[in-house]
Amino acid sequence: MKTQIQIGMMFLALVAVTACKPGNRGAQGGTVLEWEKGPGRLNEGGADTGGGAGANGRMLENYRVRIYETPEFKTHVQPLIDQIGKSEPQFAAELMHIAMHRQWYIIPTDLGKIPPSDMVAAISGKNVEQLAVQTEAEVWIDRRAYGPMPAKERKELIVHELVMGVRLMEYQSSFDQCLAAATVQLIKQEPKVYSDMKRSCSLERLRDATQNHNLTKKQIRLNNKDYNVVRGVTIQLLNEGGSLSYEELRTMAEIDLRRALHRPPPG
């Protein structure tokens, strides 16, 4: 098992590096790997930040996918989340929350061209491209790289972005926190309770807005330690997810990913 973890660490260190930098939109996180640049560039439209933008003659919205309905997710990622849910349903719910409540796009273009972007790649070189970019609301994946990936590597990429999303939840709104808490009911096979809780989250959000409550989010501040932790947690989940204990999973969520302040007490 130790050898598998070491191999996984070497693989992700070489081809999957997360990078985030504070900006006007918070922080953007993603994975970069060395990839030969190919055809396909973003066509920017309008004078605002990306209004009317498209790629290869299609609006960006046409590339949106429900990642949790894709074959690779159902076959390879969902079983992992289900295994985690048996030991720590709240952590599993947070991973599922990122899959369900973020907008995912698989787009055949250079992600570095998507405006506005202040992404900093951690690997330098003329052939380095951004494989995935995650913002506070969206996950963008470069289809030119993702398409030829074998199922194992697609799983690794998706799980990495789910873990990064959980890390970024510290900086999300109370509404997003509420949705994450509601999603645990799906892990517990209680869809009706989930639907009721989700509706309550929306009502609370509307009430806060009409009462002019401060809905601003914390400024995102991540550093190299955070990126290392995200990679480390990703590797552990991929290699040992089904055998990790409640205590191990809770430590990942509360200490490694700094989610303790936003999680319900045990019980």
C-alpha contacts under 8 A as a table, 3 or more apart, distances in Angstrom:
res1	aa1	res2	aa2	distance
1	M	4	Q	5.08
1	M	5	I	6.38
1	M	239	N	7.95
2	K	5	I	5.18
2	K	6	Q	6.26
3	T	6	Q	5.08
3	T	7	I	6.20
4	Q	7	I	5.13
4	Q	8	G	6.12
4	Q	239	N	7.17
5	I	8	G	4.99
5	I	9	M	6.10
5	I	235	I	6.80
5	I	236	Q	7.21
5	I	239	N	6.75
6	Q	9	M	5.06
6	Q	10	M	6.30
7	I	10	M	5.16
7	I	11	F	6.23
8	G	11	F	5.07
8	G	12	L	6.21
8	G	235	I	6.21
9	M	12	L	5.41
9	M	13	A	5.93
9	M	231	R	7.92
9	M	232	G	7.43
9	M	235	I	6.84
10	M	13	A	5.13
10	M	14	L	6.26
11	F	14	L	5.32
11	F	15	V	6.28
11	F	16	A	7.67
12	L	15	V	5.28
12	L	16	A	4.69
12	L	17	V	7.04
12	L	231	R	7.16
13	A	16	A	5.94
13	A	17	V	6.45
14	L	17	V	7.59
14	L	33	L	7.59
15	V	32	V	6.76
15	V	33	L	4.62
15	V	34	E	6.88
16	A	31	T	5.18
16	A	32	V	5.52
16	A	33	L	5.77
17	V	30	G	7.51
17	V	31	T	5.02
17	V	32	V	5.40
17	V	33	L	7.17
17	V	122	A	6.56
17	V	123	I	7.63
17	V	227	Y	7.67
17	V	231	R	7.96
18	T	29	G	6.12
18	T	30	G	5.00
18	T	31	T	4.68
18	T	32	V	6.78
18	T	122	A	7.43
18	T	227	Y	5.67
18	T	231	R	7.91
19	A	28	Q	7.47
19	A	29	G	5.27
19	A	30	G	5.81
19	A	31	T	6.93
19	A	119	M	7.03
19	A	120	V	6.11
19	A	121	A	5.94
19	A	122	A	6.21
19	A	227	Y	7.07
20	C	27	A	5.64
20	C	28	Q	5.06
20	C	29	G	4.60
20	C	30	G	7.30
20	C	119	M	6.36
20	C	120	V	6.73
20	C	222	L	6.65
20	C	223	N	7.73
21	K	26	G	7.98
21	K	27	A	5.24
21	K	28	Q	6.32
21	K	29	G	7.74
21	K	118	D	6.83
21	K	119	M	6.23
21	K	120	V	6.73
21	K	221	R	7.58
21	K	222	L	7.31
22	P	25	R	7.76
22	P	26	G	5.38
22	P	27	A	4.61
22	P	28	Q	7.51
22	P	118	D	7.99
22	P	219	Q	7.44
22	P	220	I	6.04
22	P	221	R	6.44
23	G	26	G	5.06
23	G	27	A	5.85
23	G	118	D	6.68
25	R	135	T	7.94
25	R	136	E	7.93
26	G	135	T	7.70
26	G	136	E	7.15
26	G	219	Q	5.91
26	G	220	I	5.41
27	A	135	T	6.30
27	A	136	E	7.16
27	A	220	I	5.64
27	A	221	R	7.55
28	Q	117	S	7.93
28	Q	118	D	7.79
28	Q	119	M	6.39
28	Q	133	V	6.50
28	Q	134	Q	5.29
28	Q	135	T	4.46
28	Q	136	E	7.17
29	G	119	M	7.64
29	G	132	A	7.99
29	G	133	V	5.49
29	G	134	Q	4.56
29	G	135	T	6.19
29	G	164	M	7.42
30	G	130	Q	7.27
30	G	131	L	7.25
30	G	132	A	4.79
30	G	133	V	4.03
30	G	134	Q	5.22
30	G	161	E	7.19
31	T	130	Q	6.29
31	T	131	L	5.48
31	T	132	A	5.02
31	T	133	V	6.67
31	T	157	L	7.91
32	V	121	A	6.79
32	V	122	A	7.68
32	V	123	I	7.40
32	V	128	V	7.14
32	V	129	E	6.06
32	V	130	Q	4.49
32	V	131	L	4.94
32	V	132	A	6.75
33	L	123	I	7.67
33	L	128	V	6.03
33	L	129	E	6.28
33	L	130	Q	6.69
33	L	131	L	6.31
34	E	127	N	5.87
34	E	128	V	4.40
34	E	129	E	6.30
35	W	127	N	5.68
35	W	128	V	5.61
35	W	129	E	5.99
35	W	145	A	7.43
36	E	127	N	5.29
36	E	128	V	7.33
36	E	129	E	7.89
37	K	127	N	6.29
37	K	128	V	7.99
37	K	129	E	7.32
38	G	144	R	7.76
39	P	109	T	7.41
40	G	55	A	6.89
40	G	56	N	6.27
40	G	108	P	6.04
40	G	109	T	4.62
40	G	110	D	6.84
41	R	55	A	6.20
41	R	56	N	7.24
41	R	108	P	7.87
41	R	109	T	4.85
41	R	110	D	5.63
41	R	113	K	7.10
42	L	53	A	7.14
42	L	54	G	5.96
42	L	55	A	4.82
42	L	56	N	7.53
42	L	109	T	6.15
42	L	110	D	6.91
42	L	113	K	5.92
42	L	114	I	6.56
43	N	53	A	5.66
43	N	54	G	5.23
43	N	55	A	5.68
43	N	56	N	7.75
43	N	57	G	7.94
44	E	50	G	5.93
44	E	51	G	7.42
44	E	52	G	6.93
44	E	53	A	4.59
44	E	54	G	6.68
45	G	50	G	6.30
45	G	51	G	5.69
45	G	52	G	4.83
45	G	53	A	4.98
45	G	54	G	7.83
46	G	49	T	7.86
46	G	50	G	6.93
46	G	51	G	5.28
46	G	52	G	6.12
46	G	53	A	7.78
47	A	50	G	7.80
47	A	51	G	7.24
48	D	51	G	5.67
49	T	115	P	6.00
49	T	116	P	6.00
50	G	53	A	5.25
50	G	114	I	7.51
50	G	115	P	5.68
50	G	116	P	7.26
52	G	59	M	7.04
53	A	59	M	6.16
53	A	60	L	6.34
54	G	57	G	6.22
54	G	58	R	5.19
54	G	59	M	4.11
54	G	60	L	4.75
55	A	58	R	5.40
55	A	59	M	6.49
55	A	60	L	6.47
55	A	107	I	7.63
55	A	108	P	7.24
55	A	109	T	6.65
56	N	108	P	7.85
58	R	62	N	6.69
59	M	62	N	5.65
59	M	63	Y	7.71
60	L	63	Y	5.61
60	L	64	R	7.38
60	L	107	I	7.75
61	E	64	R	5.48
61	E	105	Y	7.98
63	Y	105	Y	5.34
63	Y	106	I	5.71
63	Y	107	I	5.74
64	R	103	Q	6.99
64	R	104	W	5.69
64	R	105	Y	4.28
64	R	106	I	6.58
65	V	103	Q	7.65
65	V	104	W	5.61
65	V	105	Y	5.69
65	V	106	I	6.98
66	R	69	E	5.50
66	R	70	T	6.90
66	R	99	A	7.89
66	R	100	M	7.30
66	R	103	Q	7.72
66	R	104	W	6.56
67	I	70	T	5.36
67	I	73	F	6.65
67	I	99	A	6.33
67	I	100	M	7.61
67	I	104	W	6.44
68	Y	73	F	5.52
68	Y	74	K	6.64
68	Y	78	Q	7.78
68	Y	99	A	5.92
68	Y	100	M	6.64
69	E	73	F	6.68
69	E	74	K	6.49
70	T	73	F	5.35
70	T	74	K	6.29
71	P	74	K	5.18
71	P	75	T	5.85
72	E	75	T	5.26
72	E	76	H	5.64
72	E	77	V	7.01
72	E	151	A	6.47
72	E	154	R	7.10
72	E	155	K	6.82
73	F	76	H	5.44
73	F	77	V	4.65
73	F	78	Q	5.80
73	F	155	K	7.16
73	F	158	I	7.95
74	K	77	V	6.14
74	K	78	Q	5.13
74	K	79	P	7.34
75	T	78	Q	6.60
75	T	79	P	6.96
76	H	79	P	6.08
76	H	80	L	6.98
76	H	151	A	7.82
76	H	152	K	7.94
76	H	155	K	6.21
77	V	80	L	5.25
77	V	81	I	6.42
77	V	155	K	6.14
77	V	158	I	7.72
77	V	159	V	7.10
78	Q	81	I	5.08
78	Q	82	D	6.09
79	P	82	D	4.96
79	P	83	Q	6.17
80	L	83	Q	5.09
80	L	84	I	6.28
80	L	237	L	7.96
80	L	238	L	7.92
80	L	241	G	6.46
80	L	242	G	6.79
81	I	84	I	5.06
81	I	85	G	6.03
81	I	92	A	5.44
81	I	95	L	7.35
81	I	96	M	7.36
82	D	85	G	4.94
82	D	86	K	6.59
82	D	92	A	7.24
82	D	187	I	7.35
83	Q	86	K	5.47
83	Q	87	S	7.34
83	Q	241	G	6.94
83	Q	242	G	5.14
84	I	87	S	5.58
84	I	88	E	5.87
84	I	89	P	6.82
84	I	91	F	7.51
84	I	92	A	5.66
84	I	241	G	6.24
84	I	242	G	6.23
84	I	244	L	7.74
84	I	249	L	7.87
85	G	88	E	5.04
85	G	89	P	4.00
85	G	90	Q	7.33
85	G	91	F	7.28
85	G	92	A	4.98
85	G	93	A	7.46
85	G	187	I	6.33
86	K	89	P	6.31
87	S	244	L	7.84
87	S	245	S	6.32
87	S	246	Y	4.96
87	S	249	L	7.83
88	E	91	F	5.72
88	E	92	A	6.48
88	E	246	Y	5.47
88	E	249	L	6.53
88	E	250	R	6.92
89	P	92	A	5.00
89	P	93	A	5.95
89	P	184	V	6.18
89	P	187	I	6.24
89	P	188	K	7.39
90	Q	93	A	4.94
90	Q	94	E	6.29
90	Q	181	A	7.42
90	Q	184	V	5.65
90	Q	263	R	7.89
91	F	94	E	5.11
91	F	95	L	6.46
91	F	249	L	7.34
91	F	250	R	7.27
91	F	253	A	6.42
92	A	95	L	5.22
92	A	96	M	6.23
92	A	184	V	7.51
92	A	187	I	7.19
93	A	96	M	4.97
93	A	97	H	5.87
93	A	180	A	6.55
93	A	181	A	7.44
93	A	183	T	5.31
93	A	184	V	4.65
93	A	186	L	7.56
93	A	187	I	6.20
94	E	97	H	4.85
94	E	98	I	6.49
94	E	166	V	6.28
94	E	180	A	5.54
94	E	181	A	7.67
94	E	183	T	7.32
94	E	184	V	7.69
95	L	98	I	5.42
95	L	99	A	6.68
95	L	162	L	5.45
95	L	163	V	6.68
95	L	165	G	7.70
95	L	166	V	6.51
96	M	99	A	5.03
96	M	100	M	6.16
96	M	162	L	7.78
96	M	183	T	7.33
97	H	100	M	5.16
97	H	101	H	5.57
97	H	102	R	7.79
97	H	179	L	7.32
97	H	180	A	5.45
97	H	183	T	6.22
98	I	101	H	5.47
98	I	102	R	5.54
98	I	162	L	5.79
98	I	165	G	5.94
98	I	166	V	7.07
99	A	102	R	6.15
99	A	162	L	6.74
100	M	103	Q	7.93
102	R	137	A	5.31
102	R	138	E	5.24
102	R	139	V	6.84
103	Q	137	A	6.36
103	Q	138	E	4.57
103	Q	139	V	6.15
104	W	138	E	5.79
104	W	139	V	4.73
104	W	140	W	5.92
104	W	141	I	7.74
105	Y	138	E	7.74
105	Y	139	V	6.27
105	Y	140	W	4.81
105	Y	141	I	6.04
106	I	140	W	6.06
106	I	141	I	4.70
106	I	142	D	5.87
106	I	143	R	5.29
107	I	140	W	7.22
107	I	141	I	6.19
107	I	142	D	5.29
107	I	143	R	5.03
107	I	144	R	7.73
108	P	142	D	5.64
108	P	143	R	4.69
108	P	144	R	5.29
109	T	142	D	6.19
109	T	143	R	7.35
109	T	144	R	7.18
110	D	113	K	5.67
110	D	114	I	7.63
110	D	129	E	7.03
110	D	130	Q	7.21
110	D	142	D	6.96
111	L	114	I	5.51
111	L	129	E	7.56
111	L	130	Q	5.81
111	L	131	L	7.34
111	L	132	A	7.38
111	L	133	V	7.12
111	L	140	W	7.42
111	L	141	I	7.68
111	L	142	D	6.57
112	G	117	S	7.06
112	G	119	M	7.49
112	G	129	E	7.34
112	G	130	Q	6.35
113	K	117	S	7.67
114	I	117	S	6.45
121	A	124	S	6.84
121	A	130	Q	7.42
123	I	128	V	7.01
124	S	128	V	6.60
125	G	128	V	5.44
130	Q	133	V	6.89
130	Q	142	D	7.48
131	L	141	I	5.93
131	L	142	D	5.31
131	L	145	A	6.85
131	L	146	Y	7.85
132	A	139	V	7.00
132	A	140	W	5.39
132	A	141	I	4.40
132	A	142	D	6.23
133	V	139	V	5.74
133	V	140	W	5.02
133	V	141	I	6.61
134	Q	137	A	7.67
134	Q	138	E	5.73
134	Q	139	V	4.37
134	Q	140	W	6.26
134	Q	161	E	7.35
134	Q	165	G	7.75
135	T	138	E	5.16
135	T	139	V	6.39
136	E	165	G	7.91
136	E	168	L	7.20
136	E	172	Q	7.28
139	V	161	E	7.70
141	I	146	Y	7.15
142	D	145	A	5.74
142	D	146	Y	6.08
143	R	146	Y	4.66
143	R	147	G	5.34
144	R	147	G	5.75
144	R	148	P	7.50
145	A	148	P	6.28
145	A	149	M	6.76
146	Y	149	M	5.25
146	Y	154	R	6.90
149	M	152	K	7.96
149	M	153	E	6.05
149	M	154	R	6.16
150	P	153	E	5.62
150	P	154	R	6.46
151	A	154	R	5.08
151	A	155	K	6.18
152	K	155	K	5.20
152	K	156	E	6.38
153	E	156	E	4.91
153	E	157	L	6.20
154	R	157	L	5.16
154	R	158	I	6.20
155	K	158	I	5.22
155	K	159	V	6.06
156	E	159	V	5.28
156	E	160	H	6.02
156	E	234	T	7.75
156	E	238	L	7.25
157	L	160	H	5.11
157	L	161	E	6.34
158	I	161	E	5.20
158	I	162	L	6.23
159	V	162	L	4.97
159	V	163	V	6.19
159	V	234	T	6.48
159	V	238	L	7.87
160	H	163	V	5.23
160	H	164	M	6.21
160	H	230	V	7.25
160	H	231	R	6.96
160	H	234	T	5.50
161	E	164	M	4.98
161	E	165	G	6.03
162	L	165	G	5.02
162	L	166	V	6.37
163	V	166	V	5.11
163	V	167	R	6.36
163	V	230	V	6.25
163	V	233	V	7.40
163	V	234	T	6.52
164	M	167	R	5.01
164	M	168	L	6.26
164	M	230	V	6.03
165	G	168	L	5.07
165	G	169	M	6.31
166	V	169	M	5.15
166	V	170	E	7.79
166	V	257	L	7.14
166	V	259	R	7.99
167	R	170	E	6.44
167	R	230	V	7.55
167	R	257	L	5.07
167	R	258	R	7.02
167	R	259	R	7.39
168	L	171	Y	5.69
168	L	172	Q	6.97
168	L	220	I	7.72
169	M	172	Q	4.91
169	M	176	D	7.84
169	M	177	Q	7.32
169	M	259	R	7.72
170	E	258	R	7.30
170	E	259	R	6.43
170	E	262	H	7.54
171	Y	217	K	5.90
171	Y	218	K	5.13
171	Y	219	Q	6.79
171	Y	220	I	6.07
172	Q	176	D	6.11
172	Q	177	Q	6.95
172	Q	217	K	5.88
172	Q	218	K	7.36
173	S	176	D	5.30
173	S	177	Q	6.45
173	S	215	L	6.73
173	S	216	T	7.09
173	S	217	K	5.59
174	S	177	Q	4.92
174	S	178	C	6.07
174	S	215	L	7.76
175	F	178	C	4.99
175	F	179	L	6.34
175	F	201	C	6.15
175	F	202	S	7.38
175	F	204	E	7.78
175	F	205	R	6.04
176	D	179	L	5.10
176	D	180	A	6.31
177	Q	180	A	5.14
177	Q	181	A	6.32
177	Q	262	H	7.21
178	C	181	A	5.13
178	C	182	A	6.24
178	C	198	K	7.69
178	C	201	C	5.80
179	L	182	A	5.01
179	L	183	T	6.23
179	L	197	M	7.89
179	L	198	K	6.06
179	L	201	C	6.59
180	A	183	T	5.17
180	A	184	V	7.14
181	A	184	V	5.86
181	A	263	R	7.92
182	A	185	Q	5.91
182	A	186	L	7.88
182	A	194	Y	5.45
182	A	197	M	5.54
182	A	198	K	6.07
183	T	186	L	5.36
183	T	187	I	6.92
183	T	194	Y	6.23
184	V	187	I	5.04
184	V	188	K	6.36
184	V	194	Y	7.71
185	Q	188	K	4.90
185	Q	189	Q	6.18
185	Q	190	E	5.01
185	Q	191	P	6.44
185	Q	193	V	6.37
185	Q	194	Y	5.15
186	L	189	Q	4.87
186	L	190	E	5.41
186	L	191	P	5.48
186	L	194	Y	6.25
187	I	190	E	7.53
190	E	193	V	5.50
190	E	194	Y	6.30
191	P	194	Y	4.90
191	P	195	S	6.13
192	K	195	S	5.11
192	K	196	D	6.32
193	V	196	D	5.12
193	V	197	M	6.13
194	Y	197	M	5.15
194	Y	198	K	5.99
195	S	198	K	5.11
195	S	199	R	6.22
196	D	199	R	5.18
196	D	200	S	6.32
197	M	200	S	4.96
197	M	201	C	6.26
198	K	201	C	5.05
198	K	202	S	6.50
199	R	202	S	5.15
199	R	203	L	6.31
200	S	203	L	5.04
200	S	204	E	6.11
201	C	204	E	5.15
201	C	205	R	6.16
202	S	205	R	5.02
202	S	206	L	6.18
203	L	206	L	5.10
203	L	207	R	6.11
204	E	207	R	5.03
204	E	208	D	6.10
205	R	208	D	5.17
205	R	209	A	6.20
206	L	209	A	5.10
206	L	210	T	6.21
207	R	210	T	5.25
207	R	211	Q	6.15
208	D	211	Q	5.18
208	D	212	N	6.22
208	D	213	H	5.21
208	D	215	L	7.76
209	A	212	N	5.11
209	A	213	H	6.05
209	A	215	L	7.65
210	T	213	H	7.76
222	L	225	K	7.90
222	L	226	D	5.90
222	L	227	Y	7.65
223	N	226	D	5.36
223	N	227	Y	6.65
224	N	227	Y	5.09
224	N	228	N	6.18
225	K	228	N	5.07
225	K	229	V	6.12
226	D	229	V	5.06
226	D	230	V	6.22
226	D	257	L	7.94
227	Y	230	V	5.13
227	Y	231	R	6.34
228	N	231	R	5.20
228	N	232	G	6.06
229	V	232	G	4.91
229	V	233	V	5.99
229	V	256	D	6.42
229	V	257	L	7.44
230	V	233	V	5.26
230	V	234	T	6.06
230	V	257	L	7.51
231	R	234	T	5.03
231	R	235	I	6.21
232	G	235	I	5.21
232	G	236	Q	6.31
233	V	236	Q	5.13
233	V	237	L	6.16
233	V	252	M	6.86
233	V	256	D	7.87
234	T	237	L	5.24
234	T	238	L	6.16
235	I	238	L	5.12
235	I	239	N	6.07
236	Q	239	N	5.23
236	Q	240	E	5.47
236	Q	241	G	6.55
237	L	240	E	5.38
237	L	241	G	4.12
237	L	242	G	7.89
238	L	241	G	5.85
240	E	243	S	5.43
240	E	244	L	6.01
241	G	244	L	5.54
244	L	248	E	5.99
244	L	249	L	6.41
245	S	248	E	5.14
245	S	249	L	6.20
246	Y	249	L	5.24
246	Y	250	R	5.97
247	E	250	R	5.14
247	E	251	T	6.04
248	E	251	T	5.16
248	E	252	M	6.39
249	L	252	M	5.09
249	L	253	A	6.37
250	R	253	A	5.08
250	R	254	E	5.85
250	R	255	I	7.94
251	T	254	E	5.25
251	T	255	I	5.29
251	T	256	D	6.57
252	M	255	I	5.77
252	M	256	D	4.75
252	M	257	L	6.06
253	A	256	D	6.04
253	A	257	L	5.05
253	A	258	R	6.49
253	A	259	R	5.68
253	A	260	A	7.29
254	E	257	L	5.91
254	E	258	R	4.94
254	E	259	R	4.51
254	E	260	A	4.30
255	I	258	R	4.82
255	I	259	R	6.91
255	I	260	A	6.91
258	R	261	L	7.71
259	R	262	H	5.64
259	R	263	R	6.53
260	A	263	R	5.52
